Amino acid sequence: MTTNTAITVWGDEAGIEMIDGVAFRMYAQRPHRVSEILTLADRWGSRVHLIQGDRKVTFAELTTSVENKAKYLTARGIGRGHRVLLLGWNSPDWIVNFWACTLVGAVPALANAWWSAGEVSDAISLLDPAIVLADVSGTRKLPAEAITGEWAAAGVEDSDDSALGRDLVSTVSENDPAVIIFTSGTGGAPKAVELSNRSLVANLQMLLNMTHRLPHEVTDDAGEVVLHTGPLFHVGGPQMLMRSVAVGNTIVLPAGRFDPAEALDLIELHQISRWAAVPTMVTRLLDHPDIPTRDVGSLRSVTIGGAPVHPELLDQISRTLPAVRTGVPTGYGLTENCGQATAASGRETVKHPGTAGRPLPLAELKFVPVEGMPDAEILVRSPTQMTRYVGTDESPIDDEGWLHTGDLGRLDDGGRLWITGRSKDLIIRGGENIAPAAVERALTGIPGVTEAAVVGVPHADLGEEVFAFVVISDLTLTAENLRARLSGSLASFAVPTHWSVSQDPLPTNHTGKVDKPALARRAADR
């Protein structure tokens, strides 16, 4: 495929197509594989694409590294449909590995770098990957029997074998799996969400169409310098990578975990114009004592997702970041539908703070009443939705193609979605989903713990924190040693921050179940 052809296959006219007996809105003119997006990198050539510390990678260097890594994977027998577990922190190498998998038709499974060794082992058992690519930190968590490969792009030698080039995925269908992303559900264990090539491409095409950034609509001098502080292994990571190649963006990655002081340095040094983050990160940057003396005038756009956005935060952004003049874009979605079903422009959030926006062009919304709830459950139908959960027949998608989100909401007279609650039992701390059942199981697995219940409590910075009520028979157990016991079995963000440890039984409702609402009120009062 030539670059010219790659640019012109993107259309904006949508019609109805049948997928497994379900009618979906689809763009008639569209790419069919994620790997096709990579060909757009040729357009930007020597422009810097990735920056992390002193390391800089141009678009041309990205393409070379990806093709070399694709040849390396092919030589290891990795090809269409094979699963490749990626376990590492944000880096150019992570990005090269992701694109190389798509180039050979393999399915990158994006492991959470915060996982414990036990959680990594569980993911490997579930997926049975053909190979694991892990950075130094991730390698320490791997079981001895894991089949591993080279992580660093620099560790793969160049090859002159033209047979291992860009035509490797010519047989890949848009219905074939493109990526596996882990999410948490109320059952406790992370669910492995399989998204197809169609899902990722349709989501990208909708967003590019809405912002008038389809490849044929952008000029050769297009592109922005963007700061990416979220994990690449979340659903927003692949979407950001695909968009950046399509429109010629330069991506700046922090050296490690989010640090507001470093973020200020990067905004100033690289003249960052766009930043996508969770509310926690934005709050911490705005609260940093140095921000009044720093040059943040280049930052024109801040997009927030991953947790509800409160009007107070929007007001603080407008006061502290004066160049962000058109408000803060936001939206609503789940990993199960590729991350976004609605969008609100910056202007909309100014006029209607708190809205999640209107449905994307290919997305349909439906509302089903929930007994005992003032608002209905939100259902979404879109070609972006998942194929399945790997390893189980369970699915939140019904026979008519509607994805049952478990979230409650309503539409206003202007067609804007408002999220009013969650019917599913989930805690969102700093953009990370925490299943209370998983924490409760870990607690009741500790000798001397007879009961455990976990609820979320509001937190101004993180959105929510984890509060654990623990009933003990061993009087030597304390919050401190319970916390230490959990550190090896749970991700750090899932370990409770607040504790109630006693011998008193947990309250129950009339059905004999633990009264979670009563515990939530008690936790909030404390």
C-alpha positions in Angstrom: 0.0 0.0 0.0 1.3 3.4 -0.9 1.0 6.4 1.4 -1.4 8.1 -1.0 -3.7 5.1 -0.9 -3.4 5.0 2.9 -4.6 8.6 3.1 -7.6 8.2 0.8 -9.2 5.1 2.2 -10.8 7.1 5.1 -14.4 8.2 4.5 -17.1 10.1 6.5 -20.2 8.5 5.0 -21.9 5.9 7.2 -24.4 3.2 6.5 -25.8 0.0 8.0 -23.9 -3.3 7.8 -24.7 -6.6 9.4 -22.1 -8.2 11.8 -23.1 -11.7 13.1 -26.8 -10.8 12.5 -26.7 -7.4 14.2 -27.1 -4.2 12.3 -24.3 -1.7 13.1 -23.6 1.8 11.7 -20.3 1.6 9.8 -18.2 3.9 7.6 -18.4 2.6 4.0 -14.9 3.7 3.2 -12.5 2.6 5.9 -9.2 0.8 6.6 -9.7 -2.8 7.7 -6.5 -3.4 9.8 -4.7 -1.5 12.5 -1.5 -2.2 10.7 -2.7 0.0 7.8 -2.5 3.1 10.1 1.2 2.6 10.6 1.8 3.3 6.9 0.7 6.9 7.6 4.0 7.3 9.5 5.8 7.6 6.1 4.2 10.9 5.6 6.0 12.5 8.6 9.5 11.1 7.9 12.2 12.8 10.0 9.8 14.5 12.3 10.4 13.5 16.0 7.6 11.2 17.1 8.6 10.0 20.5 10.5 11.7 23.3 11.4 10.2 26.7 14.2 11.9 28.6 17.2 12.2 26.2 15.8 9.6 23.9 14.1 10.8 20.7 12.6 8.6 17.9 11.5 10.0 14.5 8.6 8.6 12.5 11.1 7.1 10.1 13.1 5.5 12.9 9.9 4.1 14.4 9.0 2.5 11.1 12.4 0.9 10.8 12.4 -0.4 14.4 8.9 -1.8 14.0 9.7 -3.6 10.8 12.9 -5.1 12.4 10.9 -6.2 15.4 8.3 -7.7 13.2 11.0 -9.7 11.4 12.3 -10.8 14.8 8.8 -12.0 15.9 8.3 -13.8 12.6 11.6 -15.6 13.0 10.4 -16.7 16.4 7.3 -18.2 14.8 4.9 -15.4 15.8 2.2 -14.6 13.3 -1.5 -14.1 12.7 -3.6 -14.7 15.8 -0.7 -15.5 18.2 -1.0 -13.7 21.5 2.0 -11.7 22.7 1.9 -10.5 26.3 3.4 -7.0 26.7 4.5 -6.3 30.3 6.3 -3.0 30.9 6.1 0.6 31.7 5.6 3.4 29.1 8.5 3.7 26.8 9.4 3.9 23.1 10.2 0.1 23.3 6.7 -0.6 24.5 5.4 1.3 21.5 7.6 -0.5 19.0 6.6 -3.8 20.4 2.9 -2.9 20.1 3.2 -1.9 16.4 5.4 -4.9 15.6 2.7 -7.2 16.9 0.1 -5.6 14.6 2.4 -5.8 11.7 2.7 -9.6 11.9 -1.0 -10.0 12.7 -0.3 -11.1 16.3 -2.5 -9.9 19.2 -0.7 -7.8 21.8 -2.1 -8.5 25.2 -1.5 -5.4 27.4 -0.6 -6.5 30.9 -0.9 -4.0 33.7 2.6 -3.1 34.9 1.3 -2.6 38.4 0.3 -6.2 38.8 1.9 -8.5 41.3 3.7 -11.6 40.3 0.6 -13.7 41.1 -1.5 -11.5 38.9 1.0 -11.8 36.0 1.0 -15.6 36.4 -2.8 -15.7 36.3 -2.8 -13.7 33.1 -0.3 -16.0 31.5 -2.4 -19.0 32.5 -5.5 -17.4 31.0 -4.0 -16.3 27.7 -1.3 -18.9 27.0 0.7 -16.4 25.0 3.1 -17.6 22.4 5.7 -15.2 23.8 6.1 -12.6 26.6 7.9 -9.3 26.0 8.8 -7.7 29.3 11.0 -4.9 30.5 13.4 -5.3 33.4 10.7 -4.6 36.0 8.2 -6.9 34.4 10.8 -9.7 33.9 11.1 -10.0 37.7 7.4 -10.9 37.9 7.4 -13.7 35.3 7.0 -17.4 36.2 10.1 -19.5 35.4 8.2 -21.3 32.6 7.3 -18.2 30.6 8.6 -18.1 27.0 10.2 -14.7 26.7 11.7 -12.6 23.9 13.7 -9.4 23.5 12.1 -6.3 24.9 14.3 -3.5 23.7 14.0 -2.4 20.1 17.8 -1.7 20.0 18.4 -5.4 20.8 17.0 -6.5 17.5 19.3 -6.5 14.6 18.4 -5.1 11.2 17.5 -7.6 8.5 17.6 -7.5 4.7 14.9 -10.1 4.4 12.3 -8.3 2.3 9.9 -11.3 2.6 9.3 -10.2 6.2 8.0 -6.7 5.4 4.7 -4.9 5.5 2.7 -7.6 3.6 2.7 -9.9 6.6 -0.9 -9.2 7.5 -2.5 -9.3 4.1 -4.7 -12.2 5.3 -5.8 -10.5 8.5 -9.5 -9.6 8.6 -11.1 -6.6 10.3 -13.0 -9.2 12.4 -9.7 -10.7 13.7 -8.6 -9.8 17.2 -6.2 -6.8 17.3 -5.6 -6.3 21.0 -6.4 -7.7 24.4 -6.8 -5.2 27.3 -7.5 -6.1 30.9 -10.2 -4.5 32.9 -11.8 -5.2 36.3 -15.4 -6.3 36.8 -17.5 -6.9 39.8 -16.5 -10.6 39.9 -13.0 -9.6 41.1 -10.5 -11.0 38.6 -9.4 -8.8 35.7 -11.3 -9.6 32.5 -9.4 -9.9 29.3 -11.3 -7.8 26.7 -10.6 -8.8 23.1 -11.1 -6.0 20.6 -11.0 -6.6 16.9 -9.3 -4.6 14.2 -12.7 -3.2 13.2 -13.2 -2.0 16.8 -10.0 0.0 17.0 -10.2 1.4 13.5 -13.9 2.4 13.8 -13.2 4.2 17.1 -10.3 6.1 15.7 -12.2 7.0 12.5 -15.1 8.4 14.4 -12.9 10.7 16.5 -10.9 11.9 13.5 -14.0 12.5 11.6 -15.6 14.6 14.4 -12.5 16.7 14.7 -11.9 17.1 11.0 -8.6 15.2 11.2 -9.1 12.4 8.8 -5.8 11.8 6.9 -6.9 13.5 3.7 -8.1 16.5 5.8 -4.8 17.3 7.5 -2.0 19.1 5.9 1.7 18.0 5.8 2.5 20.6 8.6 -0.2 19.2 10.9 0.6 17.7 14.3 1.0 18.8 17.9 3.3 18.0 20.8 1.3 15.9 23.3 2.0 14.8 26.8 0.9 11.3 27.6 0.9 10.5 31.3 -1.6 7.6 31.4 -0.6 4.0 31.1 -0.2 2.7 27.5 -1.8 -0.6 28.7 -5.1 1.1 29.3 -7.6 1.3 26.4 -6.6 5.0 25.8 -3.0 4.0 25.0 -3.5 2.3 21.6 -6.0 4.9 20.6 -3.5 7.7 21.4 -0.7 5.9 19.4 -3.0 5.4 16.4 -4.2 9.0 16.4 -0.7 10.3 16.8 0.6 8.4 13.7 -2.5 9.5 11.7 -2.1 13.2 12.4 1.7 13.5 12.9 1.8 14.2 16.7 5.0 14.2 18.8 4.4 12.1 22.0 6.3 13.1 25.1 6.5 10.4 27.8 7.5 11.0 31.4 10.4 9.0 32.8 8.3 7.0 35.2 5.2 7.3 37.3 3.3 10.6 37.2 5.1 13.5 38.9 3.5 16.9 38.7 6.9 18.6 38.9 8.2 16.6 36.0 5.0 17.3 34.0 5.5 21.0 34.5 9.2 20.6 33.3 8.1 18.7 30.2 5.3 21.2 29.3 7.8 24.1 29.6 10.7 22.3 27.9 8.8 20.8 24.9 6.1 23.4 24.7 3.4 20.8 25.1 0.1 21.9 23.4 -2.2 18.9 24.3 -2.5 16.8 27.4 -4.9 13.9 28.1 -5.1 12.8 31.7 -7.2 11.5 34.6 -8.6 14.1 37.0 -6.1 13.1 39.7 -3.1 14.1 37.6 -4.7 17.4 36.6 -5.5 18.2 40.2 -2.0 17.5 41.3 -0.5 19.6 38.6 -2.8 22.5 39.3 -2.1 22.3 43.1 1.7 22.2 42.6 3.3 25.3 44.3 5.6 26.1 41.4 2.8 26.5 38.8 2.4 30.3 39.2 6.1 30.7 38.1 6.1 28.2 35.3 5.5 28.8 31.5 2.5 26.7 30.7 1.2 29.0 28.0 1.7 26.5 25.3 -0.9 24.1 26.8 -4.0 24.8 24.8 -6.0 21.6 25.3 -6.5 19.3 28.3 -8.7 16.2 27.8 -9.9 14.4 30.9 -11.2 10.8 31.1 -11.1 7.7 33.3 -13.2 9.2 36.1 -16.0 11.8 36.6 -15.0 15.4 36.1 -16.4 17.8 38.7 -17.3 21.4 37.9 -14.8 22.7 40.5 -12.0 21.1 38.6 -13.1 22.7 35.3 -13.2 26.1 37.1 -9.7 25.6 38.5 -8.3 24.7 35.0 -9.8 27.9 33.5 -8.2 30.0 36.3 -4.8 28.3 36.3 -4.3 27.4 32.7 -5.4 30.5 30.8 -4.4 29.2 27.4 -7.0 26.4 27.7 -9.7 28.8 26.5 -12.3 26.4 25.0 -12.9 24.2 28.1 -12.0 20.6 28.7 -13.2 17.9 26.3 -14.4 14.7 28.0 -16.5 11.7 27.2 -17.9 8.3 28.4 -17.0 4.8 27.5 -15.7 1.4 28.7 -12.8 -0.8 27.7 -15.6 -3.2 26.4 -16.5 -0.6 23.7 -13.0 0.5 23.0 -13.1 3.3 25.5 -15.5 5.9 24.1 -19.2 6.1 23.2 -19.9 9.8 23.8 -17.9 13.0 23.6 -18.3 16.5 24.8 -16.3 19.3 23.3 -14.6 21.9 25.5 -17.2 24.4 24.7 -19.9 22.0 25.8 -18.3 21.3 29.1 -18.2 25.1 29.7 -21.9 25.5 29.1 -22.9 22.1 30.6 -20.3 21.2 33.2 -20.6 17.5 34.2 -22.1 16.2 30.9 -20.5 13.2 29.2 -21.5 14.6 25.8 -23.4 13.2 22.8 -23.1 9.8 21.2 -20.3 9.4 18.6 -21.4 9.0 15.0 -21.5 5.2 14.9 -22.7 4.8 18.5 -26.3 4.2 19.6 -27.5 4.6 23.2 -30.5 2.9 24.9 -31.8 3.1 28.4 -33.3 0.2 30.4 -35.1 0.9 33.7 -33.5 -0.6 36.9 -35.7 -1.6 39.7 -35.2 0.7 42.7 -33.0 3.1 40.8 -34.1 6.7 39.8 -32.3 6.5 36.5 -32.0 3.8 33.8 -29.0 1.6 32.9 -27.0 2.8 29.9 -26.8 0.4 26.9 -24.4 1.1 24.0 -24.3 -0.5 20.5 -21.4 0.3 18.3 -19.0 -1.5 15.9 -16.2 -0.6 18.4 -17.4 -3.0 21.0 -15.5 -6.1 22.1 -15.5 -9.5 20.5 -15.5 -11.4 23.8 -14.0 -11.9 27.2 -11.1 -14.3 26.8 -11.5 -17.6 28.7 -15.2 -17.3 29.5 -18.6 -17.4 27.8 -19.8 -14.5 30.0 -20.7 -11.4 28.0 -22.3 -8.0 28.7 -23.6 -7.9 25.1 -27.1 -9.2 24.4 -28.4 -10.9 21.3 -29.4 -7.6 19.7 -25.8 -6.2 20.1 -26.4 -4.0 23.1 -23.6 -3.6 25.6 -25.0 -3.5 29.1 -22.7 -1.0 30.9 -23.9 -1.3 34.5 -23.8 2.5 34.6 -26.9 4.7 35.2 -27.7 7.8 33.3 -30.1 9.9 31.3 -30.2 12.1 28.2 -31.2 15.8 28.4 -33.3 17.6 25.9 -30.1 18.4 23.9 -29.2 14.7 23.5 -26.3 15.0 26.0 -25.6 12.1 28.3 -25.4 12.5 32.1 -23.9 9.8 34.2 -25.8 9.6 37.5 -24.3 6.5 39.2 -23.1 2.9 38.8 -25.2 -0.1 39.4 -22.1 -2.3 39.3 -19.9 -2.5 42.4 -16.7 -0.9 41.2 -14.2 1.6 42.8 -12.3 3.9 40.5 -9.1 5.3 42.2 -7.0 7.6 40.2 -8.3 6.2 36.9 -7.6 2.5 38.0 -10.6 0.2 38.3 -10.7 -1.8 41.6 -13.1 -4.7 42.1 -14.2 -4.9 45.7 -14.7 -8.7 45.4 -11.0 -9.2 44.6 -9.9 -7.2 47.6 -12.4 -9.0 49.8 -11.2 -12.4 48.6 -7.6 -11.5 49.4 -8.5 -10.3 52.9 -10.6 -13.4 53.8 -7.7 -15.6 52.6 -5.6 -14.3 55.5 -5.7 -16.6 58.6 -7.6 -14.9 61.4 -9.9 -12.9 59.1 -13.5 -14.1 59.3 -15.3 -11.4 57.2 -14.4 -8.6 55.0 -16.2 -5.9 53.0 -14.8 -3.2 50.8 -16.4 0.1 49.7 -15.3 3.2 48.0 -15.1 6.6 49.7 -14.9 9.9 47.9 -11.5 11.6 47.6 -10.9 15.1 46.2 -7.7 14.1 44.4 -8.1 10.4 43.5 -11.8 10.4 42.9 -12.3 7.4 45.3 -10.2 5.5 47.8 -10.7 1.9 49.2 -12.1 1.5 52.7 -12.0 -2.0 54.2 -14.1 -3.4 57.0 -12.5 -6.5 58.5 -13.8 -8.8 61.1 -11.0 -10.7 62.9 -10.7 -13.7 65.3 -6.9 -13.2 65.7 -6.5 -10.1 67.9 -2.9 -9.7 66.8 -4.1 -8.5 63.3 -3.9 -4.8 62.7 -4.5 -2.5 59.7 -0.7 -2.3 59.3 0.0 -6.0 59.1 -3.1 -6.6 57.0 -1.9 -4.0 54.5 1.6 -5.7 54.5 -0.1 -9.1 53.8 -2.0 -7.7 50.8 1.0 -6.1 49.1 2.2 -9.3 47.5 -1.2 -10.4 46.2 -2.8 -7.2 45.0 -1.8 -4.3 42.8 -0.7 -1.4 45.0 -3.6 0.9 44.0 -6.1 -1.8 45.2 -4.6 -2.1 48.8 -7.1 -0.3 51.1 -6.2 3.1 52.4 -8.8 3.2 55.2 -9.5 0.4 57.7 -12.0 -0.7 60.3 -10.7 -3.8 62.1 -12.8 -5.2 64.8 -14.5 -8.4 66.2 -18.0 -7.0 65.6 -19.8 -8.8 62.7 -20.7 -6.9 59.6 -24.2 -5.5 59.3 -26.6 -7.4 57.1 -29.8 -6.5 55.3 -33.1 -8.4 55.4 -31.8 -11.0 52.9 -28.9 -11.8 55.1 -26.4 -10.2 52.7 -23.8 -7.7 53.9 -25.3 -4.3 53.9 -22.9 -2.4 51.7 -24.9 0.8 51.6 -24.8 1.0 55.4 -21.0 0.4 55.3 -20.5 3.1 52.7 -22.4 5.6 54.8 -20.3 4.6 57.9 -17.1 4.9 55.9 -18.0 8.3 54.5 -18.8 9.5 58.1 -15.4 8.5 59.2 
